[in-house]
Amino acid sequence: HVQLVESGGGSVQAGGSLRLSCLVGGYTFSGGCMGWFRQAAGKEREGVAAIDFGTGGTNYGDSVKGRFTISQDNAKNVMYLQMTSLKPEDTAMYYCAAEIPRGDVCYSGSRFGYSGQGTQVTVS
């Protein structure tokens, strides 16, 4: 049973930084794909970042490239999203996600099978 619990959201001024954490249970980092997506009020879901544990490769949505970094701590079973130079348009609920269909490419826009409850990020 996969459990994903996000934390670290909050309110920050434009230009500031936040680090989101995702505590992962029931899912192994080895060989899998995990990521973050966000959804702002009244808008469609947007892929933010993904990490391919098999290759170590990362992928980011165009709107966050150069500002956000996805990483993991295998020992703690935690995935992170470091967000810098935040903009008001980054305001959204952020979700941690895991597991893509076998054979699919792992990238920021992947459709994940599991996601958490989300953590709100507000940039003013």
Phi, psi and chi 1 to 4 in degrees:
 res  aa     phi    psi   chi1   chi2   chi3   chi4
   1 HIS       -  117.5  178.2   61.2      -      -
   2 VAL   -83.3  129.6  177.8      -      -      -
   3 GLN  -126.1  129.8  -71.3 -175.0  -52.1      -
   4 LEU  -127.5  122.7  -54.1  170.9      -      -
   5 VAL  -125.6  113.7 -179.4      -      -      -
   6 GLU   -88.3  152.5  -56.4   93.6  -22.4      -
   7 SER  -155.6  168.2   61.1      -      -      -
   8 GLY   104.1   -5.0      -      -      -      -
   9 GLY   -69.9  172.3      -      -      -      -
  10 GLY   164.3 -167.4      -      -      -      -
  11 SER  -105.8  136.1  -63.5      -      -      -
  12 VAL  -146.8  153.2   63.5      -      -      -
  13 GLN   -80.3  154.4  -68.7 -171.0  -24.8      -
  14 ALA   -55.0  136.7      -      -      -      -
  15 GLY    94.6  -11.9      -      -      -      -
  16 GLY   -82.9 -175.4      -      -      -      -
  17 SER  -132.0  154.3  -60.2      -      -      -
  18 LEU  -146.4  152.1  -78.6  174.4      -      -
  19 ARG  -122.2  118.2 -172.0  177.2   76.4  162.5
  20 LEU   -90.1  144.8  -54.7 -176.4      -      -
  21 SER  -121.8  149.2  -61.3      -      -      -
  22 CYS  -132.8  110.6  174.9      -      -      -
  23 LEU   -82.5  125.1 -178.8   61.1      -      -
  24 VAL  -109.6  128.2 -178.7      -      -      -
  25 GLY  -127.0  141.5      -      -      -      -
  26 GLY    74.8   16.7      -      -      -      -
  27 TYR  -143.8  131.6 -174.0   77.9      -      -
  28 THR   -93.4  140.4  177.8      -      -      -
  29 PHE   -72.2  -24.8  -75.7  172.8      -      -
  30 SER   -71.1  123.5   61.5      -      -      -
  31 GLY    76.1    1.0      -      -      -      -
  32 GLY  -102.0 -170.8      -      -      -      -
  33 CYS  -135.8  129.2  174.5      -      -      -
  34 MET  -132.8  163.5  -71.2 -169.6   67.2      -
  35 GLY  -166.1 -173.1      -      -      -      -
  36 TRP  -129.8  140.3  -66.3   87.5      -      -
  37 PHE  -133.1  166.0   64.5   89.3      -      -
  38 ARG  -137.5  158.0   66.9 -172.2 -177.8 -174.2
  39 GLN  -143.1  117.4 -170.7  160.2   21.3      -
  40 ALA   -88.9  156.5      -      -      -      -
  41 ALA   -56.8  127.1      -      -      -      -
  42 GLY    76.2    7.0      -      -      -      -
  43 LYS  -121.6  163.8  -64.8 -171.9  177.0 -179.7
  44 GLU   -75.2  158.5  -67.5 -172.3   -4.1      -
  45 ARG   -61.7  142.7 -171.5  172.0   85.4  170.7
  46 GLU  -129.3  125.7  178.0 -173.1    8.8      -
  47 GLY   -69.0  133.9      -      -      -      -
  48 VAL  -105.9  -53.1  173.8      -      -      -
  49 ALA  -159.2  157.0      -      -      -      -
  50 ALA  -147.0  153.6      -      -      -      -
  51 ILE  -133.1  130.6 -176.9  165.1      -      -
  52 ASP   -98.0  109.7 -176.0  -33.1      -      -
  53 PHE   -71.6  -19.5  -64.9  122.8      -      -
  54 GLY   -73.3  -41.4      -      -      -      -
  55 THR  -102.8  -17.5   65.7      -      -      -
  56 GLY    81.3    2.2      -      -      -      -
  57 GLY   -76.1  151.0      -      -      -      -
  58 THR  -124.5  156.7   57.4      -      -      -
  59 ASN  -145.5  142.4 -179.4  -94.6      -      -
  60 TYR  -131.1  149.9  -62.0   91.8      -      -
  61 GLY   -67.4  152.0      -      -      -      -
  62 ASP   -58.4  -35.0  -71.8  -18.8      -      -
  63 SER   -72.6  -14.0   61.5      -      -      -
  64 VAL  -119.3   -3.5  -53.3      -      -      -
  65 LYS   -56.8  134.9  -80.2 -179.7 -177.2  175.9
  66 GLY    84.7   -9.1      -      -      -      -
  67 ARG  -117.5  -31.7  -60.1 -172.3  -62.5  120.7
  68 PHE  -110.5  148.6  -69.6   11.3      -      -
  69 THR  -135.8  128.4  -56.7      -      -      -
  70 ILE  -100.2  140.7 -171.8  171.2      -      -
  71 SER  -155.7  172.5   63.5      -      -      -
  72 GLN  -142.1  156.6   85.5  -82.6   10.9      -
  73 ASP  -119.3  103.3 -175.6  -33.3      -      -
  74 ASN   -63.0  -36.9  -67.6  -16.2      -      -
  75 ALA   -66.0  -32.5      -      -      -      -
  76 LYS   -99.3   -4.4  -63.9 -179.0  179.2  179.1
  77 ASN    55.9   44.9  -90.0   15.1      -      -
  78 VAL  -126.1  138.9  176.8      -      -      -
  79 MET  -111.9  144.1 -175.3  175.7   67.3      -
  80 TYR  -121.3  157.7  -59.2  102.8      -      -
  81 LEU  -134.0  104.9 -175.6   68.6      -      -
  82 GLN   -85.9  123.3  178.7   68.3   49.9      -
  83 MET  -118.0  124.5  -52.6 -175.0  -65.3      -
  84 THR  -125.3  167.2   63.0      -      -      -
  85 SER    48.0   47.5  -58.4      -      -      -
  86 LEU   -64.8  145.8  -76.6  161.2      -      -
  87 LYS  -121.9  156.6  -54.6  174.1 -178.5  179.4
  88 PRO   -54.8  -32.2  -30.0   37.4      -      -
  89 GLU   -72.7   -4.9   50.9  -97.0   44.0      -
  90 ASP   -83.5   -7.4  -66.4  -42.0      -      -
  91 THR   -60.4  123.9  -65.1      -      -      -
  92 ALA  -178.6  171.0      -      -      -      -
  93 MET   -87.5  129.6 -173.8   72.8   80.3      -
  94 TYR  -106.7  133.3  -76.4   71.7      -      -
  95 TYR  -121.1  138.0  -61.8   86.9      -      -
  96 CYS   -87.1  143.4  169.1      -      -      -
  97 ALA  -144.7  155.2      -      -      -      -
  98 ALA  -146.8  156.8      -      -      -      -
  99 GLU    73.1  114.1 -172.8   78.2   -6.2      -
 100 ILE  -116.5  158.6   61.0  173.5      -      -
 101 PRO   -57.9  143.7  -25.8   36.0      -      -
 102 ARG   -55.8  130.8 -172.9 -177.9  -61.5  -86.3
 103 GLY    93.9  -16.5      -      -      -      -
 104 ASP   -73.2  153.6  -83.9   16.9      -      -
 105 VAL   -80.7  137.5  173.7      -      -      -
 106 CYS   -85.8  111.8  179.7      -      -      -
 107 TYR  -152.2  174.8   78.1  112.1      -      -
 108 SER   -60.1  -27.2   61.4      -      -      -
 109 GLY   -94.3   10.8      -      -      -      -
 110 SER   -60.2  149.6  -69.8      -      -      -
 111 ARG   -94.4  107.5  -70.4  -68.2  175.6  176.4
 112 PHE   -88.7  150.4  -64.9   94.6      -      -
 113 GLY   -83.1  -23.7      -      -      -      -
 114 TYR  -129.5  145.2  -59.0   96.3      -      -
 115 SER  -148.1  161.3   59.8      -      -      -
 116 GLY   -89.3 -166.9      -      -      -      -
 117 GLN   -84.0  -16.2  -66.5  -61.0  -51.7      -
 118 GLY    96.2  157.1      -      -      -      -
 119 THR  -137.4  134.7 -174.7      -      -      -
 120 GLN   -83.6  133.7  177.1   68.5   35.9      -
 121 VAL  -119.9  124.9  171.8      -      -      -
 122 THR  -124.1  124.1  -57.6      -      -      -
 123 VAL  -118.0  124.2 -174.5      -      -      -
 124 SER  -122.7      -   59.3      -      -      -
